């Protein structure tokens, strides 16, 4: 199964944590829908972790993985996706 795993380090400041949680909720709502417009069967997981980062797995075709990575970069640069 194709998977996108996005990890955030939990903020310690309550105001920042509140914003971060709203941001994660927004990403959980928007990213799967936007990704599904161009790529089928990608499971999107967004969570807190001890280290921040993103992993892409399950793509058997390297060209498809590269197209997915480029599309993900486009989405990440789209400010409207983060409007809370």
mmCIF file of the N, C-alpha and C atoms, coordinates in Angstrom:
data_MODEL
# 
_entry.id   MODEL 
# 
loop_
_atom_site.group_PDB 
_atom_site.id 
_atom_site.type_symbol 
_atom_site.label_atom_id 
_atom_site.label_alt_id 
_atom_site.label_comp_id 
_atom_site.label_asym_id 
_atom_site.label_entity_id 
_atom_site.label_seq_id 
_atom_site.pdbx_PDB_ins_code 
_atom_site.Cartn_x 
_atom_site.Cartn_y 
_atom_site.Cartn_z 
_atom_site.occupancy 
_atom_site.B_iso_or_equiv 
_atom_site.pdbx_formal_charge 
_atom_site.auth_seq_id 
_atom_site.auth_comp_id 
_atom_site.auth_asym_id 
_atom_site.auth_atom_id 
_atom_site.pdbx_PDB_model_num 
ATOM 1   N N  . UNK A 1 1  ? 0.834  -1.188 0.000   1.00 0.00 ? 1  UNK A N  1 
ATOM 2   C CA . UNK A 1 1  ? 0.000  0.000  0.000   1.00 0.00 ? 1  UNK A CA 1 
ATOM 3   C C  . UNK A 1 1  ? 0.877  1.249  0.000   1.00 0.00 ? 1  UNK A C  1 
ATOM 4   N N  . UNK A 1 2  ? 0.498  2.216  -0.787  1.00 0.00 ? 2  UNK A N  1 
ATOM 5   C CA . UNK A 1 2  ? 1.217  3.481  -0.855  1.00 0.00 ? 2  UNK A CA 1 
ATOM 6   C C  . UNK A 1 2  ? 0.892  4.297  0.395   1.00 0.00 ? 2  UNK A C  1 
ATOM 7   N N  . UNK A 1 3  ? 1.928  4.902  0.974   1.00 0.00 ? 3  UNK A N  1 
ATOM 8   C CA . UNK A 1 3  ? 1.703  5.635  2.215   1.00 0.00 ? 3  UNK A CA 1 
ATOM 9   C C  . UNK A 1 3  ? 2.554  6.893  2.281   1.00 0.00 ? 3  UNK A C  1 
ATOM 10  N N  . UNK A 1 4  ? 1.934  7.933  2.828   1.00 0.00 ? 4  UNK A N  1 
ATOM 11  C CA . UNK A 1 4  ? 2.614  9.172  3.160   1.00 0.00 ? 4  UNK A CA 1 
ATOM 12  C C  . UNK A 1 4  ? 2.495  9.337  4.662   1.00 0.00 ? 4  UNK A C  1 
ATOM 13  N N  . UNK A 1 5  ? 3.616  9.424  5.342   1.00 0.00 ? 5  UNK A N  1 
ATOM 14  C CA . UNK A 1 5  ? 3.649  9.558  6.797   1.00 0.00 ? 5  UNK A CA 1 
ATOM 15  C C  . UNK A 1 5  ? 4.332  10.877 7.125   1.00 0.00 ? 5  UNK A C  1 
ATOM 16  N N  . UNK A 1 6  ? 3.565  11.820 7.699   1.00 0.00 ? 6  UNK A N  1 
ATOM 17  C CA . UNK A 1 6  ? 4.090  13.131 8.058   1.00 0.00 ? 6  UNK A CA 1 
ATOM 18  C C  . UNK A 1 6  ? 4.136  13.206 9.581   1.00 0.00 ? 6  UNK A C  1 
ATOM 19  N N  . UNK A 1 7  ? 5.315  13.587 10.100  1.00 0.00 ? 7  UNK A N  1 
ATOM 20  C CA . UNK A 1 7  ? 5.508  13.638 11.550  1.00 0.00 ? 7  UNK A CA 1 
ATOM 21  C C  . UNK A 1 7  ? 5.860  15.051 12.009  1.00 0.00 ? 7  UNK A C  1 
ATOM 22  N N  . UNK A 1 8  ? 5.239  15.454 13.112  1.00 0.00 ? 8  UNK A N  1 
ATOM 23  C CA . UNK A 1 8  ? 5.523  16.733 13.749  1.00 0.00 ? 8  UNK A CA 1 
ATOM 24  C C  . UNK A 1 8  ? 6.014  16.485 15.166  1.00 0.00 ? 8  UNK A C  1 
ATOM 25  N N  . UNK A 1 9  ? 6.958  17.295 15.621  1.00 0.00 ? 9  UNK A N  1 
ATOM 26  C CA . UNK A 1 9  ? 7.369  17.273 17.021  1.00 0.00 ? 9  UNK A CA 1 
ATOM 27  C C  . UNK A 1 9  ? 6.390  18.177 17.768  1.00 0.00 ? 9  UNK A C  1 
ATOM 28  N N  . UNK A 1 10 ? 5.846  17.677 18.845  1.00 0.00 ? 10 UNK A N  1 
ATOM 29  C CA . UNK A 1 10 ? 4.826  18.392 19.611  1.00 0.00 ? 10 UNK A CA 1 
ATOM 30  C C  . UNK A 1 10 ? 5.418  19.636 20.273  1.00 0.00 ? 10 UNK A C  1 
ATOM 31  N N  . UNK A 1 11 ? 4.740  20.754 20.063  1.00 0.00 ? 11 UNK A N  1 
ATOM 32  C CA . UNK A 1 11 ? 5.161  22.020 20.666  1.00 0.00 ? 11 UNK A CA 1 
ATOM 33  C C  . UNK A 1 11 ? 4.937  21.973 22.177  1.00 0.00 ? 11 UNK A C  1 
ATOM 34  N N  . UNK A 1 12 ? 5.771  22.663 22.918  1.00 0.00 ? 12 UNK A N  1 
ATOM 35  C CA . UNK A 1 12 ? 5.632  22.706 24.375  1.00 0.00 ? 12 UNK A CA 1 
ATOM 36  C C  . UNK A 1 12 ? 4.794  23.894 24.829  1.00 0.00 ? 12 UNK A C  1 
ATOM 37  N N  . UNK A 1 13 ? 4.855  24.969 24.077  1.00 0.00 ? 13 UNK A N  1 
ATOM 38  C CA . UNK A 1 13 ? 4.069  26.163 24.393  1.00 0.00 ? 13 UNK A CA 1 
ATOM 39  C C  . UNK A 1 13 ? 2.608  25.911 24.025  1.00 0.00 ? 13 UNK A C  1 
ATOM 40  N N  . UNK A 1 14 ? 1.677  26.222 24.941  1.00 0.00 ? 14 UNK A N  1 
ATOM 41  C CA . UNK A 1 14 ? 0.262  25.916 24.726  1.00 0.00 ? 14 UNK A CA 1 
ATOM 42  C C  . UNK A 1 14 ? -0.335 26.624 23.514  1.00 0.00 ? 14 UNK A C  1 
ATOM 43  N N  . UNK A 1 15 ? 0.024  27.882 23.295  1.00 0.00 ? 15 UNK A N  1 
ATOM 44  C CA . UNK A 1 15 ? -0.514 28.599 22.129  1.00 0.00 ? 15 UNK A CA 1 
ATOM 45  C C  . UNK A 1 15 ? -0.010 27.988 20.831  1.00 0.00 ? 15 UNK A C  1 
ATOM 46  N N  . UNK A 1 16 ? 1.274  27.681 20.803  1.00 0.00 ? 16 UNK A N  1 
ATOM 47  C CA . UNK A 1 16 ? 1.848  27.060 19.611  1.00 0.00 ? 16 UNK A CA 1 
ATOM 48  C C  . UNK A 1 16 ? 1.261  25.667 19.402  1.00 0.00 ? 16 UNK A C  1 
ATOM 49  N N  . UNK A 1 17 ? 1.055  24.933 20.490  1.00 0.00 ? 17 UNK A N  1 
ATOM 50  C CA . UNK A 1 17 ? 0.478  23.597 20.392  1.00 0.00 ? 17 UNK A CA 1 
ATOM 51  C C  . UNK A 1 17 ? -0.952 23.668 19.860  1.00 0.00 ? 17 UNK A C  1 
ATOM 52  N N  . UNK A 1 18 ? -1.710 24.648 20.318  1.00 0.00 ? 18 UNK A N  1 
ATOM 53  C CA . UNK A 1 18 ? -3.083 24.823 19.836  1.00 0.00 ? 18 UNK A CA 1 
ATOM 54  C C  . UNK A 1 18 ? -3.094 25.071 18.332  1.00 0.00 ? 18 UNK A C  1 
ATOM 55  N N  . UNK A 1 19 ? -2.217 25.952 17.861  1.00 0.00 ? 19 UNK A N  1 
ATOM 56  C CA . UNK A 1 19 ? -2.112 26.221 16.425  1.00 0.00 ? 19 UNK A CA 1 
ATOM 57  C C  . UNK A 1 19 ? -1.665 24.961 15.677  1.00 0.00 ? 19 UNK A C  1 
ATOM 58  N N  . UNK A 1 20 ? -0.688 24.275 16.232  1.00 0.00 ? 20 UNK A N  1 
ATOM 59  C CA . UNK A 1 20 ? -0.164 23.073 15.594  1.00 0.00 ? 20 UNK A CA 1 
ATOM 60  C C  . UNK A 1 20 ? -1.250 22.009 15.459  1.00 0.00 ? 20 UNK A C  1 
ATOM 61  N N  . UNK A 1 21 ? -2.049 21.834 16.476  1.00 0.00 ? 21 UNK A N  1 
ATOM 62  C CA . UNK A 1 21 ? -3.118 20.838 16.420  1.00 0.00 ? 21 UNK A CA 1 
ATOM 63  C C  . UNK A 1 21 ? -4.165 21.223 15.376  1.00 0.00 ? 21 UNK A C  1 
ATOM 64  N N  . UNK A 1 22 ? -4.473 22.516 15.273  1.00 0.00 ? 22 UNK A N  1 
ATOM 65  C CA . UNK A 1 22 ? -5.411 22.982 14.244  1.00 0.00 ? 22 UNK A CA 1 
ATOM 66  C C  . UNK A 1 22 ? -4.821 22.757 12.853  1.00 0.00 ? 22 UNK A C  1 
ATOM 67  N N  . UNK A 1 23 ? -3.541 22.988 12.716  1.00 0.00 ? 23 UNK A N  1 
ATOM 68  C CA . UNK A 1 23 ? -2.855 22.774 11.442  1.00 0.00 ? 23 UNK A CA 1 
ATOM 69  C C  . UNK A 1 23 ? -2.893 21.303 11.045  1.00 0.00 ? 23 UNK A C  1 
ATOM 70  N N  . UNK A 1 24 ? -2.610 20.429 11.980  1.00 0.00 ? 24 UNK A N  1 
ATOM 71  C CA . UNK A 1 24 ? -2.632 18.990 11.707  1.00 0.00 ? 24 UNK A CA 1 
ATOM 72  C C  . UNK A 1 24 ? -4.039 18.548 11.330  1.00 0.00 ? 24 UNK A C  1 
ATOM 73  N N  . UNK A 1 25 ? -5.029 19.050 12.035  1.00 0.00 ? 25 UNK A N  1 
ATOM 74  C CA . UNK A 1 25 ? -6.422 18.704 11.710  1.00 0.00 ? 25 UNK A CA 1 
ATOM 75  C C  . UNK A 1 25 ? -6.766 19.156 10.295  1.00 0.00 ? 25 UNK A C  1 
ATOM 76  N N  . UNK A 1 26 ? -6.332 20.354 9.938   1.00 0.00 ? 26 UNK A N  1 
ATOM 77  C CA . UNK A 1 26 ? -6.583 20.875 8.582   1.00 0.00 ? 26 UNK A CA 1 
ATOM 78  C C  . UNK A 1 26 ? -5.898 19.994 7.534   1.00 0.00 ? 26 UNK A C  1 
ATOM 79  N N  . UNK A 1 27 ? -4.659 19.626 7.783   1.00 0.00 ? 27 UNK A N  1 
ATOM 80  C CA . UNK A 1 27 ? -3.940 18.766 6.845   1.00 0.00 ? 27 UNK A CA 1 
ATOM 81  C C  . UNK A 1 27 ? -4.623 17.406 6.709   1.00 0.00 ? 27 UNK A C  1 
ATOM 82  N N  . UNK A 1 28 ? -5.137 16.867 7.811   1.00 0.00 ? 28 UNK A N  1 
ATOM 83  C CA . UNK A 1 28 ? -5.824 15.578 7.772   1.00 0.00 ? 28 UNK A CA 1 
ATOM 84  C C  . UNK A 1 28 ? -7.107 15.649 6.943   1.00 0.00 ? 28 UNK A C  1 
ATOM 85  N N  . UNK A 1 29 ? -7.720 16.820 6.909   1.00 0.00 ? 29 UNK A N  1 
ATOM 86  C CA . UNK A 1 29 ? -8.939 17.001 6.125   1.00 0.00 ? 29 UNK A CA 1 
ATOM 87  C C  . UNK A 1 29 ? -8.634 17.205 4.643   1.00 0.00 ? 29 UNK A C  1 
ATOM 88  N N  . UNK A 1 30 ? -7.627 17.988 4.348   1.00 0.00 ? 30 UNK A N  1 
ATOM 89  C CA . UNK A 1 30 ? -7.379 18.442 2.987   1.00 0.00 ? 30 UNK A CA 1 
ATOM 90  C C  . UNK A 1 30 ? -6.443 17.532 2.187   1.00 0.00 ? 30 UNK A C  1 
ATOM 91  N N  . UNK A 1 31 ? -5.331 17.121 2.795   1.00 0.00 ? 31 UNK A N  1 
ATOM 92  C CA . UNK A 1 31 ? -4.333 16.365 2.030   1.00 0.00 ? 31 UNK A CA 1 
ATOM 93  C C  . UNK A 1 31 ? -4.864 15.086 1.395   1.00 0.00 ? 31 UNK A C  1 
ATOM 94  N N  . UNK A 1 32 ? -5.575 14.222 2.121   1.00 0.00 ? 32 UNK A N  1 
ATOM 95  C CA . UNK A 1 32 ? -6.054 12.999 1.463   1.00 0.00 ? 32 UNK A CA 1 
ATOM 96  C C  . UNK A 1 32 ? -6.936 13.277 0.241   1.00 0.00 ? 32 UNK A C  1 
ATOM 97  N N  . UNK A 1 33 ? -7.784 14.296 0.331   1.00 0.00 ? 33 UNK A N  1 
ATOM 98  C CA . UNK A 1 33 ? -8.664 14.638 -0.798  1.00 0.00 ? 33 UNK A CA 1 
ATOM 99  C C  . UNK A 1 33 ? -7.862 15.140 -1.994  1.00 0.00 ? 33 UNK A C  1 
ATOM 100 N N  . UNK A 1 34 ? -6.916 16.040 -1.709  1.00 0.00 ? 34 UNK A N  1 
ATOM 101 C CA . UNK A 1 34 ? -6.126 16.606 -2.804  1.00 0.00 ? 34 UNK A CA 1 
ATOM 102 C C  . UNK A 1 34 ? -5.229 15.547 -3.441  1.00 0.00 ? 34 UNK A C  1 
ATOM 103 N N  . UNK A 1 35 ? -4.660 14.683 -2.641  1.00 0.00 ? 35 UNK A N  1 
ATOM 104 C CA . UNK A 1 35 ? -3.802 13.627 -3.168  1.00 0.00 ? 35 UNK A CA 1 
ATOM 105 C C  . UNK A 1 35 ? -4.621 12.653 -4.009  1.00 0.00 ? 35 UNK A C  1 
ATOM 106 N N  . UNK A 1 36 ? -5.821 12.326 -3.549  1.00 0.00 ? 36 UNK A N  1 
ATOM 107 C CA . UNK A 1 36 ? -6.686 11.377 -4.268  1.00 0.00 ? 36 UNK A CA 1 
ATOM 108 C C  . UNK A 1 36 ? -7.096 11.904 -5.640  1.00 0.00 ? 36 UNK A C  1 
ATOM 109 N N  . UNK A 1 37 ? -7.027 13.207 -5.858  1.00 0.00 ? 37 UNK A N  1 
ATOM 110 C CA . UNK A 1 37 ? -7.358 13.777 -7.165  1.00 0.00 ? 37 UNK A CA 1 
ATOM 111 C C  . UNK A 1 37 ? -6.382 13.291 -8.246  1.00 0.00 ? 37 UNK A C  1 
ATOM 112 N N  . UNK A 1 38 ? -5.136 12.987 -7.850  1.00 0.00 ? 38 UNK A N  1 
ATOM 113 C CA . UNK A 1 38 ? -4.125 12.604 -8.839  1.00 0.00 ? 38 UNK A CA 1 
ATOM 114 C C  . UNK A 1 38 ? -3.523 11.221 -8.610  1.00 0.00 ? 38 UNK A C  1 
ATOM 115 N N  . UNK A 1 39 ? -3.611 10.717 -7.393  1.00 0.00 ? 39 UNK A N  1 
ATOM 116 C CA . UNK A 1 39 ? -2.997 9.426  -7.062  1.00 0.00 ? 39 UNK A CA 1 
ATOM 117 C C  . UNK A 1 39 ? -3.991 8.578  -6.274  1.00 0.00 ? 39 UNK A C  1 
ATOM 118 N N  . UNK A 1 40 ? -4.195 7.353  -6.750  1.00 0.00 ? 40 UNK A N  1 
ATOM 119 C CA . UNK A 1 40 ? -5.142 6.455  -6.079  1.00 0.00 ? 40 UNK A CA 1 
ATOM 120 C C  . UNK A 1 40 ? -4.443 5.666  -4.975  1.00 0.00 ? 40 UNK A C  1 
ATOM 121 N N  . UNK A 1 41 ? -5.229 5.328  -3.986  1.00 0.00 ? 41 UNK A N  1 
ATOM 122 C CA . UNK A 1 41 ? -4.784 4.403  -2.937  1.00 0.00 ? 41 UNK A CA 1 
ATOM 123 C C  . UNK A 1 41 ? -3.548 4.850  -2.165  1.00 0.00 ? 41 UNK A C  1 
ATOM 124 N N  . UNK A 1 42 ? -3.501 6.111  -1.763  1.00 0.00 ? 42 UNK A N  1 
ATOM 125 C CA . UNK A 1 42 ? -2.404 6.582  -0.924  1.00 0.00 ? 42 UNK A CA 1 
ATOM 126 C C  . UNK A 1 42 ? -2.979 6.850  0.464   1.00 0.00 ? 42 UNK A C  1 
ATOM 127 N N  . UNK A 1 43 ? -2.469 6.121  1.444   1.00 0.00 ? 43 UNK A N  1 
ATOM 128 C CA . UNK A 1 43 ? -2.877 6.317  2.824   1.00 0.00 ? 43 UNK A CA 1 
ATOM 129 C C  . UNK A 1 43 ? -2.054 7.474  3.396   1.00 0.00 ? 43 UNK A C  1 
ATOM 130 N N  . UNK A 1 44 ? -2.722 8.481  3.951   1.00 0.00 ? 44 UNK A N  1 
ATOM 131 C CA . UNK A 1 44 ? -2.044 9.644  4.508   1.00 0.00 ? 44 UNK A CA 1 
ATOM 132 C C  . UNK A 1 44 ? -2.136 9.567  6.025   1.00 0.00 ? 44 UNK A C  1 
ATOM 133 N N  . UNK A 1 45 ? -0.981 9.617  6.666   1.00 0.00 ? 45 UNK A N  1 
ATOM 134 C CA . UNK A 1 45 ? -0.920 9.564  8.121   1.00 0.00 ? 45 UNK A CA 1 
ATOM 135 C C  . UNK A 1 45 ? -0.169 10.799 8.603   1.00 0.00 ? 45 UNK A C  1 
ATOM 136 N N  . UNK A 1 46 ? -0.802 11.563 9.495   1.00 0.00 ? 46 UNK A N  1 
ATOM 137 C CA . UNK A 1 46 ? -0.190 12.767 10.046  1.00 0.00 ? 46 UNK A CA 1 
ATOM 138 C C  . UNK A 1 46 ? -0.236 12.615 11.561  1.00 0.00 ? 46 UNK A C  1 
ATOM 139 N N  . UNK A 1 47 ? 0.930  12.770 12.202  1.00 0.00 ? 47 UNK A N  1 
ATOM 140 C CA . UNK A 1 47 ? 0.978  12.455 13.627  1.00 0.00 ? 47 UNK A CA 1 
ATOM 141 C C  . UNK A 1 47 ? 2.119  13.191 14.318  1.00 0.00 ? 47 UNK A C  1 
ATOM 142 N N  . UNK A 1 48 ? 2.088  13.124 15.656  1.00 0.00 ? 48 UNK A N  1 
ATOM 143 C CA . UNK A 1 48 ? 3.193  13.614 16.462  1.00 0.00 ? 48 UNK A CA 1 
ATOM 144 C C  . UNK A 1 48 ? 4.218  12.503 16.605  1.00 0.00 ? 48 UNK A C  1 
ATOM 145 N N  . UNK A 1 49 ? 5.492  12.907 16.694  1.00 0.00 ? 49 UNK A N  1 
ATOM 146 C CA . UNK A 1 49 ? 6.580  11.949 16.831  1.00 0.00 ? 49 UNK A CA 1 
ATOM 147 C C  . UNK A 1 49 ? 7.739  12.642 17.541  1.00 0.00 ? 49 UNK A C  1 
ATOM 148 N N  . UNK A 1 50 ? 8.732  11.875 17.911  1.00 0.00 ? 50 UNK A N  1 
ATOM 149 C CA . UNK A 1 50 ? 9.913  12.460 18.542  1.00 0.00 ? 50 UNK A CA 1 
ATOM 150 C C  . UNK A 1 50 ? 10.815 13.164 17.520  1.00 0.00 ? 50 UNK A C  1 
ATOM 151 N N  . UNK A 1 51 ? 10.581 12.903 16.227  1.00 0.00 ? 51 UNK A N  1 
ATOM 152 C CA . UNK A 1 51 ? 11.342 13.581 15.176  1.00 0.00 ? 51 UNK A CA 1 
ATOM 153 C C  . UNK A 1 51 ? 10.400 14.000 14.055  1.00 0.00 ? 51 UNK A C  1 
ATOM 154 N N  . UNK A 1 52 ? 10.649 15.184 13.536  1.00 0.00 ? 52 UNK A N  1 
ATOM 155 C CA . UNK A 1 52 ? 9.824  15.712 12.447  1.00 0.00 ? 52 UNK A CA 1 
ATOM 156 C C  . UNK A 1 52 ? 10.330 15.161 11.118  1.00 0.00 ? 52 UNK A C  1 
ATOM 157 N N  . UNK A 1 53 ? 9.419  15.018 10.172  1.00 0.00 ? 53 UNK A N  1 
ATOM 158 C CA . UNK A 1 53 ? 9.819  14.563 8.846   1.00 0.00 ? 53 UNK A CA 1 
ATOM 159 C C  . UNK A 1 53 ? 8.654  13.986 8.085   1.00 0.00 ? 53 UNK A C  1 
ATOM 160 N N  . UNK A 1 54 ? 8.944  13.492 6.921   1.00 0.00 ? 54 UNK A N  1 
ATOM 161 C CA . UNK A 1 54 ? 7.931  12.859 6.076   1.00 0.00 ? 54 UNK A CA 1 
ATOM 162 C C  . UNK A 1 54 ? 8.566  11.673 5.361   1.00 0.00 ? 54 UNK A C  1 
ATOM 163 N N  . UNK A 1 55 ? 7.813  10.597 5.267   1.00 0.00 ? 55 UNK A N  1 
ATOM 164 C CA . UNK A 1 55 ? 8.263  9.403  4.556   1.00 0.00 ? 55 UNK A CA 1 
ATOM 165 C C  . UNK A 1 55 ? 7.219  9.010  3.524   1.00 0.00 ? 55 UNK A C  1 
ATOM 166 N N  . UNK A 1 56 ? 7.703  8.581  2.375   1.00 0.00 ? 56 UNK A N  1 
ATOM 167 C CA . UNK A 1 56 ? 6.843  8.083  1.305   1.00 0.00 ? 56 UNK A CA 1 
ATOM 168 C C  . UNK A 1 56 ? 7.246  6.640  1.059   1.00 0.00 ? 56 UNK A C  1 
ATOM 169 N N  . UNK A 1 57 ? 6.272  5.747  1.072   1.00 0.00 ? 57 UNK A N  1 
ATOM 170 C CA . UNK A 1 57 ? 6.598  4.333  0.867   1.00 0.00 ? 57 UNK A CA 1 
ATOM 171 C C  . UNK A 1 57 ? 5.507  3.651  0.044   1.00 0.00 ? 57 UNK A C  1 
ATOM 172 N N  . UNK A 1 58 ? 5.842  2.474  -0.452  1.00 0.00 ? 58 UNK A N  1 
ATOM 173 C CA . UNK A 1 58 ? 4.881  1.645  -1.149  1.00 0.00 ? 58 UNK A CA 1 
ATOM 174 C C  . UNK A 1 58 ? 4.744  1.884  -2.638  1.00 0.00 ? 58 UNK A C  1 
ATOM 175 N N  . UNK A 1 59 ? 5.471  2.832  -3.176  1.00 0.00 ? 59 UNK A N  1 
ATOM 176 C CA . UNK A 1 59 ? 5.426  3.092  -4.612  1.00 0.00 ? 59 UNK A CA 1 
ATOM 177 C C  . UNK A 1 59 ? 6.406  2.142  -5.285  1.00 0.00 ? 59 UNK A C  1 
ATOM 178 N N  . UNK A 1 60 ? 5.915  1.271  -6.140  1.00 0.00 ? 60 UNK A N  1 
ATOM 179 C CA . UNK A 1 60 ? 6.773  0.292  -6.812  1.00 0.00 ? 60 UNK A CA 1 
ATOM 180 C C  . UNK A 1 60 ? 7.508  0.907  -7.999  1.00 0.00 ? 60 UNK A C  1 
ATOM 181 N N  . UNK A 1 61 ? 6.881  1.875  -8.625  1.00 0.00 ? 61 UNK A N  1 
ATOM 182 C CA . UNK A 1 61 ? 7.448  2.536  -9.801  1.00 0.00 ? 61 UNK A CA 1 
ATOM 183 C C  . UNK A 1 61 ? 8.148  3.821  -9.357  1.00 0.00 ? 61 UNK A C  1 
ATOM 184 N N  . UNK A 1 62 ? 9.446  3.939  -9.610  1.00 0.00 ? 62 UNK A N  1 
ATOM 185 C CA . UNK A 1 62 ? 10.195 5.121  -9.177  1.00 0.00 ? 62 UNK A CA 1 
ATOM 186 C C  . UNK A 1 62 ? 9.711  6.390  -9.871  1.00 0.00 ? 62 UNK A C  1 
ATOM 187 N N  . UNK A 1 63 ? 9.232  6.277  -11.119 1.00 0.00 ? 63 UNK A N  1 
ATOM 188 C CA . UNK A 1 63 ? 8.699  7.451  -11.812 1.00 0.00 ? 63 UNK A CA 1 
ATOM 189 C C  . UNK A 1 63 ? 7.432  7.955  -11.127 1.00 0.00 ? 63 UNK A C  1 
ATOM 190 N N  . UNK A 1 64 ? 6.563  7.030  -10.712 1.00 0.00 ? 64 UNK A N  1 
ATOM 191 C CA . UNK A 1 64 ? 5.340  7.427  -10.011 1.00 0.00 ? 64 UNK A CA 1 
ATOM 192 C C  . UNK A 1 64 ? 5.685  8.064  -8.664  1.00 0.00 ? 64 UNK A C  1 
ATOM 193 N N  . UNK A 1 65 ? 6.651  7.524  -7.972  1.00 0.00 ? 65 UNK A N  1 
ATOM 194 C CA . UNK A 1 65 ? 7.061  8.092  -6.682  1.00 0.00 ? 65 UNK A CA 1 
ATOM 195 C C  . UNK A 1 65 ? 7.613  9.492  -6.876  1.00 0.00 ? 65 UNK A C  1 
ATOM 196 N N  . UNK A 1 66 ? 8.381  9.686  -7.941  1.00 0.00 ? 66 UNK A N  1 
ATOM 197 C CA . UNK A 1 66 ? 8.925  11.011 -8.229  1.00 0.00 ? 66 UNK A CA 1 
ATOM 198 C C  . UNK A 1 66 ? 7.813  12.008 -8.562  1.00 0.00 ? 66 UNK A C  1 
ATOM 199 N N  . UNK A 1 67 ? 6.829  11.592 -9.363  1.00 0.00 ? 67 UNK A N  1 
ATOM 200 C CA . UNK A 1 67 ? 5.679  12.459 -9.671  1.00 0.00 ? 67 UNK A CA 1 
ATOM 201 C C  . UNK A 1 67 ? 4.901  12.785 -8.397  1.00 0.00 ? 67 UNK A C  1 
ATOM 202 N N  . UNK A 1 68 ? 4.742  11.800 -7.522  1.00 0.00 ? 68 UNK A N  1 
ATOM 203 C CA . UNK A 1 68 ? 4.037  12.017 -6.260  1.00 0.00 ? 68 UNK A CA 1 
ATOM 204 C C  . UNK A 1 68 ? 4.800  13.020 -5.389  1.00 0.00 ? 68 UNK A C  1 
ATOM 205 N N  . UNK A 1 69 ? 6.101  12.866 -5.317  1.00 0.00 ? 69 UNK A N  1 
ATOM 206 C CA . UNK A 1 69 ? 6.924  13.784 -4.521  1.00 0.00 ? 69 UNK A CA 1 
ATOM 207 C C  . UNK A 1 69 ? 6.820  15.208 -5.058  1.00 0.00 ? 69 UNK A C  1 
ATOM 208 N N  . UNK A 1 70 ? 6.854  15.362 -6.360  1.00 0.00 ? 70 UNK A N  1 
ATOM 209 C CA . UNK A 1 70 ? 6.718  16.689 -6.970  1.00 0.00 ? 70 UNK A CA 1 
ATOM 210 C C  . UNK A 1 70 ? 5.347  17.283 -6.675  1.00 0.00 ? 70 UNK A C  1 
ATOM 211 N N  . UNK A 1 71 ? 4.303  16.451 -6.763  1.00 0.00 ? 71 UNK A N  1 
ATOM 212 C CA . UNK A 1 71 ? 2.953  16.933 -6.469  1.00 0.00 ? 71 UNK A CA 1 
ATOM 213 C C  . UNK A 1 71 ? 2.833  17.318 -4.999  1.00 0.00 ? 71 UNK A C  1 
ATOM 214 N N  . UNK A 1 72 ? 3.428  16.549 -4.127  1.00 0.00 ? 72 UNK A N  1 
ATOM 215 C CA . UNK A 1 72 ? 3.397  16.847 -2.702  1.00 0.00 ? 72 UNK A CA 1 
ATOM 216 C C  . UNK A 1 72 ? 4.091  18.181 -2.419  1.00 0.00 ? 72 UNK A C  1 
ATOM 217 N N  . UNK A 1 73 ? 5.187  18.431 -3.103  1.00 0.00 ? 73 UNK A N  1 
ATOM 218 C CA . UNK A 1 73 ? 5.877  19.724 -2.964  1.00 0.00 ? 73 UNK A CA 1 
ATOM 219 C C  . UNK A 1 73 ? 4.982  20.870 -3.423  1.00 0.00 ? 73 UNK A C  1 
ATOM 220 N N  . UNK A 1 74 ? 4.252  20.682 -4.526  1.00 0.00 ? 74 UNK A N  1 
ATOM 221 C CA . UNK A 1 74 ? 3.304  21.702 -5.000  1.00 0.00 ? 74 UNK A CA 1 
ATOM 222 C C  . UNK A 1 74 ? 2.255  21.970 -3.936  1.00 0.00 ? 74 UNK A C  1 
ATOM 223 N N  . UNK A 1 75 ? 1.701  20.906 -3.373  1.00 0.00 ? 75 UNK A N  1 
ATOM 224 C CA . UNK A 1 75 ? 0.676  21.062 -2.339  1.00 0.00 ? 75 UNK A CA 1 
ATOM 225 C C  . UNK A 1 75 ? 1.230  21.799 -1.126  1.00 0.00 ? 75 UNK A C  1 
ATOM 226 N N  . UNK A 1 76 ? 2.443  21.453 -0.737  1.00 0.00 ? 76 UNK A N  1 
ATOM 227 C CA . UNK A 1 76 ? 3.042  22.045 0.449   1.00 0.00 ? 76 UNK A CA 1 
ATOM 228 C C  . UNK A 1 76 ? 3.276  23.543 0.245   1.00 0.00 ? 76 UNK A C  1 
ATOM 229 N N  . UNK A 1 77 ? 3.550  23.948 -0.990  1.00 0.00 ? 77 UNK A N  1 
ATOM 230 C CA . UNK A 1 77 ? 3.784  25.363 -1.294  1.00 0.00 ? 77 UNK A CA 1 
ATOM 231 C C  . UNK A 1 77 ? 2.487  26.147 -1.473  1.00 0.00 ? 77 UNK A C  1 
ATOM 232 N N  . UNK A 1 78 ? 1.356  25.447 -1.586  1.00 0.00 ? 78 UNK A N  1 
ATOM 233 C CA . UNK A 1 78 ? 0.060  26.083 -1.770  1.00 0.00 ? 78 UNK A CA 1 
ATOM 234 C C  . UNK A 1 78 ? -0.446 26.593 -0.421  1.00 0.00 ? 78 UNK A C  1 
ATOM 235 N N  . UNK A 1 79 ? -0.394 27.912 -0.221  1.00 0.00 ? 79 UNK A N  1 
ATOM 236 C CA . UNK A 1 79 ? -0.791 28.508 1.051   1.00 0.00 ? 79 UNK A CA 1 
ATOM 237 C C  . UNK A 1 79 ? -2.255 28.237 1.397   1.00 0.00 ? 79 UNK A C  1 
ATOM 238 N N  . UNK A 1 80 ? -3.103 28.071 0.412   1.00 0.00 ? 80 UNK A N  1 
ATOM 239 C CA . UNK A 1 80 ? -4.530 27.877 0.692   1.00 0.00 ? 80 UNK A CA 1 
ATOM 240 C C  . UNK A 1 80 ? -4.796 26.570 1.423   1.00 0.00 ? 80 UNK A C  1 
ATOM 241 N N  . UNK A 1 81 ? -3.916 25.622 1.288   1.00 0.00 ? 81 UNK A N  1 
ATOM 242 C CA . UNK A 1 81 ? -4.117 24.330 1.945   1.00 0.00 ? 81 UNK A CA 1 
ATOM 243 C C  . UNK A 1 81 ? -3.957 24.468 3.467   1.00 0.00 ? 81 UNK A C  1 
ATOM 244 N N  . UNK A 1 82 ? -3.233 25.483 3.901   1.00 0.00 ? 82 UNK A N  1 
ATOM 245 C CA . UNK A 1 82 ? -2.975 25.667 5.330   1.00 0.00 ? 82 UNK A CA 1 
ATOM 246 C C  . UNK A 1 82 ? -3.863 26.720 5.975   1.00 0.00 ? 82 UNK A C  1 
ATOM 247 N N  . UNK A 1 83 ? -4.819 27.253 5.243   1.00 0.00 ? 83 UNK A N  1 
ATOM 248 C CA . UNK A 1 83 ? -5.695 28.276 5.819   1.00 0.00 ? 83 UNK A CA 1 
ATOM 249 C C  . UNK A 1 83 ? -6.568 27.648 6.890   1.00 0.00 ? 83 UNK A C  1 
ATOM 250 N N  . UNK A 1 84 ? -6.369 28.142 8.111   1.00 0.00 ? 84 UNK A N  1 
ATOM 251 C CA . UNK A 1 84 ? -7.111 27.603 9.252   1.00 0.00 ? 84 UNK A CA 1 
ATOM 252 C C  . UNK A 1 84 ? -8.223 28.551 9.642   1.00 0.00 ? 84 UNK A C  1 
# 
